[in-house]
Amino acid sequence: MGQTLMTAMHSKHGSSTDYSLIKRKDVHDNETRRLKIGTCVQPRPSASLPWNTTGMALSLCLSLLGTGCVPMQTTKVDDAAHLPNPLLDATYSKDADIAFVMETSTAGARKSGQDLFASESASRRTRDMADWIVRSKDNLGLPFAIIDKVNARVYVFEADGKLHGAAPVLLGLAKGDHSVPGVGDKPLSRIPPEERTTPAGRFVSQMGRNAKGKEILWLDYEHSLSMHAVVKGAPKDRRAERLATPTPLDNRISFGCINVPVDFFESAIQGKFTGKGGVVYILPETKPLG
């Protein structure tokens, strides 16, 4: 699974600074490895053995093969390879997007990444996403984040799947799971409301800076998609107030980027993604990707 890196200058950001372009990656399939446990070698007749001894040896080998007692070539498949990727799974109902807090007794009984949410409220799809990432090791040993657009919330995890923290987010004004082609080349003032989407997908991400020198987490440079501390914006946007409300219904206001509280950005995003970067998973809100 390759990662496309290139140096680019983007007219939208109006900066002469070089940035690493990190493009969206398709979710990869886990490899199925074949493990050779053992084979049965038919004995050859020996000149030093009488004929009846050789015949007995041949008969014994054939009997063992018939009863299945001789080790044979088997296929070892990681259980996670059989699990559906929640980004692509079309079987989820609307109930899967309802956030809930798992009871301590239930969480403690689980042996997967789902119990790492502890007392944090999260939807079943979000929990399944974390579980799949941890079990399949899709994060490649890097810290990762899951963004639940339906509930307007982000969850940041350590590389081993331990939950670091969660926070509300502001998202693109329009619902949708894809970026409109060419949207990254447009000035913000020329992006119509219906094109201000936060796309879903898997993004290998890296810390960087915008045209004003502010630190941001680049998800997709080509489409100008990033995660950053909440900006003041126009007074009528009331971005900070929107983040503070308990409902996700008023969290759609950005041009597509993900806004998070300032303190959360400093502690969780900068704290975990600085250096080697990480992987950000944005769950779909309209239909599964594929």
Sequence and secondary structure as in RCSB ss.txt:
>XXXX:A:sequence
MGQTLMTAMHSKHGSSTDYSLIKRKDVHDNETRRLKIGTCVQPRPSASLPWNTTGMALSLCLSLLGTGCVPMQTT
KVDDAAHLPNPLLDATYSKDADIAFVMETSTAGARKSGQDLFASESASRRTRDMADWIVRSKDNLGLPFAIIDKV
NARVYVFEADGKLHGAAPVLLGLAKGDHSVPGVGDKPLSRIPPEERTTPAGRFVSQMGRNAKGKEILWLDYEHSL
SMHAVVKGAPKDRRAERLATPTPLDNRISFGCINVPVDFFESAIQGKFTGKGGVVYILPETKPLG
>XXXX:A:secstr
      EE  TTTT  S EE   EE       EEE           TTS HHHHHHHHHHHHHHHHHT S   EE
E  GGGGS  TTT     GGGG EE   HHHHHH  SGGGGGTT  EEHHHHHHHHHHHHHTTTTTS EEEEETT
TTEEEEE TTS EEEEEE BEESB  SS  TTGGGS GGGS GGG B   EEEEEEEEE TTS EEEEEETTTTE
EEEE     GGG HHHHHHSS GGG EEESS EEE HHHIIIIIIHHHTTT EEEEE  SSS   
